[in-house]
């Protein structure tokens, strides 16, 4: 097991610092700071770090406000920390300084890494005592929450990549607005019909490792090989998606939006709303944002297939940070509320994230919503094709966010850098990392 990443070094330091932190908090028991009981209201204060801004942030605030007003034992304070990259960095700093929150919204791929470094609380027993049953959640969302070593996370804002298209533009181009492309070949065909040279692109998608994972899965490939010593797509499964994107961009029918990290997602959403592109791939969690920003009718569909349909799950879970054992009951009371079927359904309706449980998806709140919003059903229905799991490996965040991301973007942006070279580079770097 490798312990050499930058974040690993910071987290390894945390073990000794967190012990001292607990003692200091005991001495401050009469203050109203997070994690202690306030004399004024006799409530346990719980700090919840989130990555939700805009309308999604407002929805989180409302959920927390309603919870705070529903009982008199716990008060939850929401603190926005930026995007998932910001959150991971700030958690590292907070843990090493003894100032970690009680709860954090942690990108799903980083859960095991943080758990392996001992900074997350195993919630197996606390959940049982609180009456929170992890079995209620969809299996496809639990691989990165409980991988056989304990319950280290609960699904919250979980998503899949989703295909969005402009129905008005389809009609204008002579395409059936009720029949989106089903295959990669049809994607290219539709993109060509929707494009206007140097003015409008038929298809746009961030060159992002998450979407690359989806295209690998559509070729029936695996991200890592069975013994996790190398990638599982060092073949046509890995090169074919890159060749498709590269050729479509060269033909002028696909646009790769500019920007790093999540800025490229924002650029794609803006182009779609402005009519600069007719079809995009982005997160299912963007449905609410796009619905509010687009003046045309939006269609949604599964990502077009190669050999099969397939998508990874994404988004974030909620985790409990270690070092707050005295507040476990309060934390679990809030997490039980946050992940309850009615609240999970409300969250999905307001944002577009997938319901985390069958009970949430079958609730009257969600069923009434999808009855009037057919586009919202796509993400839930596409969950059946999340059967190829993303790796649960402490090194995978680095493989995904650094190695894969760098090489696929280099392949698309650099003339003469072939898909075969990019996949070989991913393989070589991944093997070297996994051998450490």
N, C-alpha and C positions, 0 to 999 in steps of 0.2 A: 504494500500500500504506500503510495507516494505521499510525502508530507512536505514537499519542497516548494509549493507555489507561494506567491507573495501573500495571498490571503491566509494560507496555511500557517505561515510563520506568525502572523498576527494573532490567529486564533489559538495557536499553541501557547502563546503568552497569556491567554485569557484564563487558563485554568487556575493559576495561582492568584491572579488579581480578583477573580470573582469570589473567592473565599473571603477575602478582606472586605469586599463590597457588602456581603450579607451582614457582617458584623456592624459595619457603619450604619446600615439601614436600621438595625435594631435600635441603635442609640437615637435615631431620629424619629421614633415612633409617634411623637406628638405633633409632627408637622403635617402639612397637607400635601406634601410632594407625592409623586406617583409611587405606588407600591406600599403605602402605609395608610393607617386609619386616621382620618381627619377627625379631631375632637369636635369641630363645628357641626359636622353632619353625620358623624359616626359611619361613614361609608368608606369602603376600601377603594382607593384610587388605583385604576388600571390604565396604563399607557399603551395605546395601539398605534403603531407606525404603519402608514399606508403609502401606496404609490398611485393613488387615484386622485386626479385633478378634474377640473371642469365639472360637467354634469355628473360624471361618475363619482367624483369627490363629494358633490352635494348629496348624492344618494347615500353614500357611506355615512355622511354627517347625519342625515335624517334617521337612518337605521339606529345609529348610536344614540341620538337624542331620544328616540322612542324607547329604546332600552333603558336609558337612564331614568326616564319618567315612569317606567313600568314597575319599578321596584325601588327599595330604599336601602339596599345593602352595598351596592357597587356603583361607582361612578367611573365611566370610561372616557378618557380624553384622546381624541384623534390628533395625530401629528403627521402631516404630510412630509415625505422625505425625498421626493423626486421619483424618477423612473426606476426600473428594476436594477440597473447598473448602479445608480446612486444608492439605492437601498442596501445592496450588498456591501458597498464600500463603507457606508455609514454604520452598518451593523458591526463590521469588523472593528471600526474605531470605538464604537460604544461598548462592545464586549471587552476590549482590552483596557478601557478606562473605567470599567465597572458601572457604566451608565446605560446598560441595555434596557430597552422597553420590556414590558410584559409580553406583548404580542406583536408580531410583525407579519407583513404581507410579503412573502418570500417567493421569488420566481421558482417554479417547480423544479427546474433542473439543478438548482443549487441546494435543495433540501438535504440530500444525503451528505454532501460535502460538509455542510454546517453541522449535521448530526454527528458525523464521524469525528469532528473536532470537539465534541462534547459540550457544545454551547446551546443545544436545543433540549428541552425537557421531553422525556418520553411520557406521552399522555395516555398510555394504555390503561393504567389503573385509575388515574384521575377521571378519564372519560367514563369508565365503568361506574365509578362512584357517583358521577354526575348524571347518569342515565343517558349518556350520549352514545348511541350505538354506531360504530364505524361501518357496520355491515349495511347500513342504509344507503351509503354512497355508491355511485356507479363504479364497477370494477375498473373500468378504463381510466378513472381519475385517481385510483388509490395506489397504483404502482409506485409512485414517488412519495407516498405518504407513509406506507407501511410495507417494507420489502422483506419482512420476516425478522427484523431485529427490534421492533417496537413501533408504536404509533407516534410519529414525529411531526405530522402535519394533518390538516384537514382541508379538503377542497374548498376554495372560495371563488375567486374570479377566474374560472377555467374556461378555456376556449379551444377552438380548432381554426386552422386556416379556412377561409370561406371565399367562394367565388361570387362576385357582385357584377351586375351588368345593367346598362342603361336601356330600359325597354323602349323608350322613345327613339333612341338611336338605332336600335335593332329594326324597328319599323321603317325608319328612314332609309336604311341600307337594304331593305327587302328581306330581312331575316324575321323568322317567327319569334316574337317576344316571349312566347311560352316554351320555346325549345332552345335552351342554351347549349353550348358545345358539350359533348359527352366524352370526347377523346382528345388526345394531343393533336391528332391530324385535324379534327374539327376546330380546335382552338386556333390553329394557324390559319385555316380557311376563313373563319369568322373574323379574325383579326385583320386579315387582308381586305375583306369587304367593308369593314368599319373604318379603315384608315384613309386619311387624306394626306398626301405627301407633305412633310414638313409643317403640318398644321394639326393633324389629329392622329392619334395612335389607337389602333384597335384594342391593344392589350397593354397593361402596365402592372408591374410587380416589383417590389423591392428585391434586390439580389441579397437574400437573407438566408442564413443556414436553416432556419425553421421551415421555410418553404422548400428548400433543397431537400430536407428530410422527407417532406411530403412526396416530392417527385421520386425519390428513391423508393419509398414505400409503394408508390403506384407501379413501379417496376418489380414489385414483390421482393425488394431487397431489405437488408437489415443494416442498421447503422454501425454496429460492431459485430465482429464474428463471434461464434459461439463461445470461445474461451476468452474473449475480450483481450486479445493480443494485437488486434489490427482492426481496421474498418471492415465492414462487410459488403462494401460496394466498390471494391477495386477491380471493376470490370465495366461492362456496358451499362449496368444499372446506375453507376455513378457518372459515366461520361455522357450518356444519352440526354439527360436533362440539360446539362450545360451546352451541349451541341444545339439543342432545340432553342434555348434562349438566345444563344449567340447568333444563330442564323436568323431568327425572327427580328432581332435588333438590327442586324445588318440589312435586312429587307425593308426596314422602316415601318414594321407593323407592330413592334413592341417597344415600349419605353422602360428603361430602368431609371427610376427616380433618383435624384441626387440626395446626399445626406448620409450621415453615419448613425448607427444605432437606430433609434426609433424616429429620427427625423425623416428618413426615407418613407416610412409609413405615412407620416403626415403629408408629405409631398404627393404621394399617390392618392390619398383621400381628397386633397385639394384639387388635383387634376381631374379626378372623377367627377366631383361636384361641379367643376367649371366646364365640363363637356370636352376636355382636352383628350380624354381617353374613354373608350366605351366599355371596357371590362377590366376589372382589377382583382387581384388576390390580396386580401389582408385578413385581419383577425375577425372571427365571428363577434368578438366583443366590440367591434367598430360599428355594428348595425345601428345602434341608437344614434351615434354621432352622424353617420351618413344619412339616416332618415331625416334628421333635423336640418342638414346642410344642403341636401339635394332637392331641386325643384322639379325633378322628373320622377317617374315611377321606377323604383329599384327592383330588379329581380335578383334572386340568390339561387345558388346551385352548389352541388358537390364540385370539388376540384375535378377537372377533366382527368380521365384515367389513361394509363398506358396498358399494362396487363390487367390491372384491377384498380378499383377505387382505394384510396388510402390517405390518411392524414395523421399527423401526430397531435397529441393534445398539447396545450400550452397554458400560458397565464400563470397565476400564482396561487399558492396555498397560504393558510394562516398557520403560524407556528408559535409555540410558547418558548420563550427564552429561559434557559436555566438560570438559577440564582434568585428566583421569586417563589420558592417553595411555600413560604408562609401565605402567599396570596393565591395558591392553586385553586381553592374553592371558588374564589371570586372570578378568576380568569376563566375557569371552565363553565361557570354560570353564563358568562357572556358568550363564549364560543358555542355553547349549546343553543343559545338564542340566535346567534349569527347564522348558524348552519341549519337551523330548523327548516322544515319544508316550506312553511309560509313565507319566511324571510328570504330563503334561497330563491323561491319563486318570484317574489317581489324584486329582488336584485336582478334576476334574469330578465324580467319584463322591462325594467328601467334601463338596462345596459346592453343586452344582447348576448351576455355570457351564458353558457349552457347551464341548465339546472344541474345541481350537483347530485341529485338523487331522484329515483323514480317517484317517490312521494311528492317531491317538488314539481316534477314535470306533470304529474297527474292532478295537482291541486287545481281548485276552481280558478284561482288567480291566473295561473299560467295557461290553462285550457281556454279560458275566455279570451286571453290575449292572442294566442295563436289562431283562434277561430277568425279573428279580424285582421291578423297580420301573418299571411302565409309565408312571407320571407323569413320570419323568425323560426319557422319549423325546421329549416334546413340544417342548422347547426346540430340540433338534437338528433335528427334523422341520420346525419353523417357520423354520429358517434359509433354506429355499428362498424365503421371502417377504421376504428382506432385500435384494432387488434394487434398491430405490430408495435410493441412498446418502445419508447425512447429508452436509451441505456440508463440504468441506475448505477452509476459509477462515479466515484468522487472526482475523477479526472475529466469526466465528460463536459462539464461547463467550459473548461479550457479548450477541449477539442472542438466543441461547438462554436463558442464565441470568438476564439482566436484563430485556430488552425483552419477549420472549415470556412468560416466567414472570410478570412483573408484570401484564401486560395480561390474560392468561387468568384469573389469580386475581382481578383486579379485576372482570372480567366475571361471574364466579360469585358473588362475595361482595357486589357492589354492586347494589342494586335500581335498575333503570332503565338500567343500563349494558349496552347490547345487544351481541350478538356482532359485528354490523356495525361498531359503534364500536370494539370491541377490535381487530378485524382491521385496520381502517383505521389505528389508532394504531400497531400493530406495523409496518405498511407504511411509514408516514411516518417513524418513528424508524429503521427499518432503512435506508431510502434515505438519510437524512441521515448515518448512520454509514458506509455504504459509499462515499459520495461524498468522504469526507475523505482 
